[in-house]
């Protein structure tokens, strides 16, 4: 803004100051660190009178009694499995911190999956917290790695360090927009945290003392790149105690991260229940999207109408989305990770919807259905759809065979798709050749893997080595997807005209049962042409 200023006056940021009388304030602004300037938009009142007043006159909190985590009774078993490889060692699993979305606005907090798995804390609970798995000793105080006959014994106990509820007389209560109760609601007390998790709970500021206990005698491991403050505290103890630190400890720490990931390959009963809950809510979300299809066809961004319908259900009944919803109509279905969702939804097209609800426990479903926008598949669409459905069934049938390895599910589904591509005359080589190591031409129309593990992460257990993942035998408790697809781009001139612009994927979540059989957790979500058409008709009629 340009203003006229009298002689002897100067303009700073477009405003006149008299004779440099504001120099002191200007200098203060120039020297104020950038990180502190975010508070310049607000006025802070720190008078003793205000602080006394704001902290007085509060009645007793009427918080509902804490509800124990569904995982509470399963934590000792998880610690025993994880701790077997780290006897006598102190294991540190941080929850993570808030992440900035823009300026002074953060994303909703989501804990690191290893922390969520080993504490049972879901939702948006406990940023900055850390779980310490403390090594146990026998009755004589001997570390269990040296104690006789300790096979199968508990190896660690869990202690959770977090920011407990602050007193209403504290400045945090009214002035801290990140943690203060006035801003974000009450935090748990130590007693409440212990009731929810079954773990011993301590204030976060006592964590350094715990890390330093018996320093030099007890090895320290931490999951890296989750919380810089926790990692720095671990590094400080290591350096002072002469333990491997920095890059010298990287391999040590990565072993813990890998073990925490591998631990989730086989789900316990509490995890399976949460996964089924997520699938059940996801089905309701798909029903909401089907009901929204007529409105979507009249909207310039119909795909977002569909996305929004699912998102509402995810927040109403779960913690939110397990991942960004794909609502891909027409040719957009041929973009594997289409999340712009800004296109129209047209009569006569198919719409590929890949969506999953994350339950409050943070376990997520991952379901894909490809639906006819007008409620009916035309003959060409049905031909492609049934080829993909055949591949789904082939993958499930393979998974139910004794001695099946994870990679075999992919191979069975792809072989079925190749059979159809060959029968349609699309392959430039034989089916056998395209499936060989020297081939792969089919990947023009089916470029992705058919399966991935599912759990707290939509692509769970990602730190597991290949021999524990792709090459592994299917074991009870494993939960994974089966999701073949065919993607025929509208500008692919190697395709007949009738196939161009059609993209189909069908994805189900499956579980290996205790007897080794594999069943679909998503069995109740229609998938055959007849059932899908009937599903759409019923939902839109009523």
N, C-alpha and C positions, 0 to 999 in steps of 0.2 A: 504494500500500500504506500502510495507516495503522498506525503503531506508537506505543507510549508512550515518551516521551522524558523523561529526568530534568530537573529544573529547571536552567536554564542551558544546556541543549543545544538544538540546532535541527535541523530536518529538511529536507534538500534532496533532491528527487526521491524522497521517501519513506524516506530512510535517515538515521540519526542521526549527526551529527558532534559532536565534543566541544569545547565552548567556543570555537567559531570557529577551531580549530586548522587547519582545512583551507581557510581563507579564501583562501590563496594559490593553491591548486589550483583552487578555484571560480572565482576571478578569471581564471585562465588559460583556463579553459574558456569563460568568458563573452566573452573577447576573441579566442579562436581563430576565425579565419575559417571560415565554413561549408564552403567548398570543401576545407579541410584536415581536417574532422572525419570524413570517410569513413574515415580511417586509424585512428580511435580504437578500432576493434574488434580491432586487431592490435597485438602487442607487437613493437617494433623493437629489434634488438640491434646496436649499433654499436661495440662494444668493438674496439680494435685487434687483440686476440688472435683474436676471431671473424673479423674481416675478413681477417687473414692466413691463417687456417686454411681458410676457405671458398674462397679463391682459389688454394690450393696442391693439388698431388697429382693433377692432371688429366692424362690421357693425350692423345695426339693425336686430334683428331676424326676419325671414320671416315665422313664425309659422302660419299654417292655423288657421282660427277662431275656437274656441272650439265648439264642437258639444254637445248640451245638452244630458244628459243621458235619455234613453227612460223611465226611472223610475221617472224622476224629478217631474212630475206633480202628481205622486202617493205617494210621500213621506209624505205629510201632512196627508193623510188618514191612512198610515201605523203607523205614530206617534200617531194618535188619538186612534187607536185600541190598540196599545201597552201601551200607557200612561194611559189608563182608569184605570188600576190596580195600577198605581204608581203616582197618583196625588201629586204634590208638592215635588216630589223626583227628584234628579239629577241622570240620568242614563248614565253610561259610557260604550261604546262599542268599544273596541280596534280592530284595523285591524290585528294586529300580526306583526311578524318580519320575516326577511329572516331566513331560516334554512340551516345549513351547510350540504352540500352533501359530500364533502371530503376536508379536510384541509382548504384552503382559497377559495374554490369554493362553492357557494350556489345553492340551488334549485331555480328555478324560483319562484317568489313570488306569492302567492295566498292568498287573504284576507280571514279572518274568514267570514263565510257565513252570520252571523247576521250583520256584518259591511257592506258587499256587498249589502244586502237586504235593509238596512236602509240609504244607501248613493247613491245607484245606480251605484257605481264605480265597473267596471269589469276589465278584462285584468290583467295586472300586476301592477296596480296603487297603490301607496301610502303605502309602508311598513312603519311601526312605527306610522301610523296615528291613531287618535282616534275620534270617534263621541261622543259628549256630547249632550244628550237630556235635555235641560234646562227647568225646570218647569215654566209654565206661571202663571201670576197673572191677576186679573181683572183690570179695569181702576183705581180702588182705591188702587191697590197694594196688595189686599188680595189674598193669594194663592188660586188657583182654587178649591182645595179640601175643602176649607171652604166657598167658594163663593156660593150664592144661584143660583138656576136655571142654573147650569152649565152642565147639562146632554147633552152629544153629542157635547160639545164645545171642541176646541183644547186644549190640556193639556200641550204640550211641543213644543219647537222649537229646531231645530238642529243646532249645531255649529261643524264644522269639524276642527280639529287641525292636521296640517301636516307640513312637511318640504317644504317650497316653493322654487321656483327657486332661486339659489344663484347668486350673481353678478359674472361677469367674472373676476373681480379683486380679488375674494376670493380664498383662498387655496382650498376650497372644489371643485371649478370649475375644476381645473386641477389635483389635487392630491388625491382626495377621490375616490377610485375605486368602492365603494359601492353606493355612491350617486352623485358623480361628473358628470357634464354634458359631460366632455371629455370622460368619460368611459361608461356611461349608457344613455346618451342623456338628453335633457332638462326636468326639472320638471315643473309642472304647477305653475303659479303665483297665488297669492291669488285671483286676479280678474278672472282668468281663471277657478279656482276651483269653484268660486261662480256661474259662467256662466254654468258650466257643471252640478252642483248639485242643484243649487237654494238655497244652504245653506250659512250661514255666514261662512267665512273661516278665520282662525287665525293661526299664526305661532305655531309650536309644543311647543316651549319653553315657551309659555304663558299658557299652559295647567294647571300647578300647581296652578296658580292664580285663574283660573276658578273653579277648584275643591275646593279651599279654600273659595270661596265666600259664605258668610253667614254660615260659618262652625258651626255646632252644631244646627242650625235651620233647615237645609235642610238635609234630609237623603241621603246617597250616596250608590249607587249600581254599581257594575262593573261585567262584564262577566270575570270570572277567567281563569287563565292558558292560556291566549292568548298572553299577553305582560307583562313581569315581571316588566318593568319600569313603565308602567301605573298603574299596580296593586300596586306597592310600593308607588307611589304618592298618590293613593287613601287611602292606609293604613296609611300613614303619616298624612293626613288630619283627618282621623277618630280618630286616637290616640290623636292628639292634641286637637280635639274638644270633646273628651269624648264619641264618637259614638262607637257602637259595631264594633270590629275590629278582624282581624285574624279569628280563628275558630269560634268565636262568631258571625261573620258576614257571615259565609259560607252559611247558609240557606237563608239569605237575598239575597245574590248574585245568588244563584242557582235558586231562584224564577224568577229573571230577565232572566237568561239563558233559563229556561224552557219557559217563556212567549215569548221570541224572536223566539224560535223554533215553538211553537204552532201557532204563528202569520202567519207562512208560510203554514199552513195546507190548507188554501183556497187561491188560487192564484188570483191576480187581472188581468185585461186585459193586462197590460204591461208584466207581467210574462208569461201569456199564449202565447202571441205573441213570446216571446223569446224561450219558450219550443218548439213551432212549428218550429221556425227557426232551432233549434238544431236538431230536427227530420228530417227536410228537408235535411240538410247537411249530416246527418248520412246516409240517403238513398243513396246519391251520393258516400259516402264512401263504402257502401256495393257493389255498382256497380263497383267501382274500384277493390274491392277484387275479385269479380266474374271474371273480366277481367284478373286478375293476376293468377287465378287458373291453367291455362295451364303451366305457368312458374313455379309455386309452385310445381307441380308434378315432375319436373325434378331437384329440388333443395334439397340438403341434409337437409336443415332447411326450408322446404316449409311453415311451419306454420308462420315463421317470414317474409316470402315474403308477406303473407296475412296481417299480422300485420302491416308491413311497408306501404303497399298500403293504409290502412285506416289512419294510422298516418299522412301521407303526406296530405291527404284531410282535416284532422282535423286541421292541422296547417295552411293550405292555406286559409281555409274559416272560421275557428273558432279560439278560443283561444288555442285549443289543445284537448287532450283526456279528457273525463269526468271521466275516470278510466282506469286502464290497460286493454287493449284488450285481450279477450280470443279467441284464434284461435286454436281450439282443434279438431284435425283430428283423426278418428278412435276411439280407446279405450280411448284416452286422453279426449274425450268428457264426460267421466264418472267421471272425476275429476272436481268438481264444479267450483273451482277457478283456473283453469289451465292457468297460465300466463307465464310459461317458454317458451312456443311456440317454442320449439327447435326440434320438431319432423317432420317427413316426411309427405307429403300429398299424399296419394296413390289412384290410380284409383280404383273405386269400393267402396271406403269408403264414409262415411258422414263426413262433417266438421261442427262442431258447432262453430258459431261466435257470441260472445257477445261483443258489441261495442257501444260506444256513443260519439258523438262530444259534447264538451263543447263550447257553443257560447262565443263571446267576453264578453257578459254580465255575464258569468259564469253559466248560466242555461244549464243543460245537458240532452241529450237524453239517453235512455237505451234500446237498441234493441237487440234481439237475433233471428237469423235465423239458421236453420240447413239445409245445402245444400249438394246435391250429387256431389261429386268431378267431376264425368264424365258427369254430367248434367242430369242423369236419376236415379230415385229411383228404386231399385229392389223390388220385392213383399214383402219381409220381412221388409225392411226399410220403405216401404210405410205403412205397417200395424202399425208399431210403431208410425210413423209420424202422421198418421191420428188419432190415439188414443190421442196424445198430442194436436192436432188441435181441436178435439172434446172438450177437457178440456178447451182450450182457449175460445171456443164459449160458453161453459157452464158458465164460469166465467163472461164473458161479459153480457150474458143473466141475470144472477143473479144480477149483478150491476144495471141493468135497471129496476129491480123490486122495487116498492115503499117500503120504510122502510128498504132497504138493509143496513146492517152494513158492515164495512170494512172486518171483519173476514168471512162474509158469502161468499165473492168472493172466498176465499181460499177453503172453505168447498165444494162449488159447483164444482170447478175444480177438486179437489181431489176425490170426489165421482164418477166423470166421469172416471177418471183414474182407480179407484178401480174396476169399472164395467168391464173395459177391462181386467185388470189383472185377475179378477175372471173368465171371459169367456175363457181366455187362460190357465186356470188351474194352475196358479202360486201361488195363496194364500194358506197358510196352514190352514186357517180358513175361515168362511163365510165372504162375503163382509160387512155384518152388524157388525160382530165381529171385523173386522180389523179397522173399522171406530169408534169403541167405545173407551172410555177412557182406557179400559183394553186391547185394541188391539194395533194397530199401526204397524202391520207387513208390511204393504204396504210401509212404510218409508225406507225399504231396497232399494227400487227402485225409490222413490220420497221423498227425505229427507228434502227439504227446503220449505220455505213459498212461496206462489204463488204471493204475492203482497207486494209492499212497496211504500211509497210516493216518489215523484220525484220532483226535482226543482233545487235549487242551489247546493244541495248535491245529489249524485246519490241515496243515502238512506236518503232522506230529513226528517226533523222534528223529528230527532231521540231522542230528549229530551222530546218529548210529552209523558205524562202518558198514560197508557194502555186504560183508559176510553176515552181519547181524540183521540186515534189511533185505536187500534184493535177493541174496542167495539163501536166506534163512528158510527153514521149514516153517509152515504155518503151525502156530501153537495156540492152545486155549487162551482166551483173553485178548487176542489180537483183534483190533477193529480197523477196518480199512475200506476204501471205496473200490467200486468197479464202475468205470466210466468211459466206455468206448464212444467214439463219435466218427462222423463223416462230414467233411467240410468242403463244399463245392462252391468256390468263389464265382461271382457273377462274370468276372472277366477272364475266366480260365477257358482258353480256346481249345484245350484238349478234351473238353467235356461236351457232350451233346447239349444243345440249347435247353432242353427241358430240365436238366439237372442244375443248371447254373443258378446260383443265388440261394441254394438250399443248404442249410447247416443243421445237423441233428447231433445232440449228445443226450445220453441217458445215464444217470449216475445214481447209484444206490450205496448205502452204508451197510456193511456186513460185519458180522461177529463170528469168531471161531468159538464154538461152545466147548464146555468141559469135555464132552465126548469126542471132540475133534470135528464134528460136523459144522458146516458154515451156514448161517441163516442171515436173511436180510432184516436189519433193524427197520428198514423203510418199506417193508412188505405192504403196509396199508396205503401207500401212496401210489395211485393207479399208474400203470406203465404200458399195458397193451393198448392197441388202437381202440378196440371196442370199449375198454374200461375208461380210457382217457376221454373219449367222446361222450360217454355216458356221464362221467364226472362233471365235465363242463356244462352239459345240458341241465343236469340237476341243480348245480350251484347257481346258474344264471336264471333258472326258472323260479327259484325260491328265495 
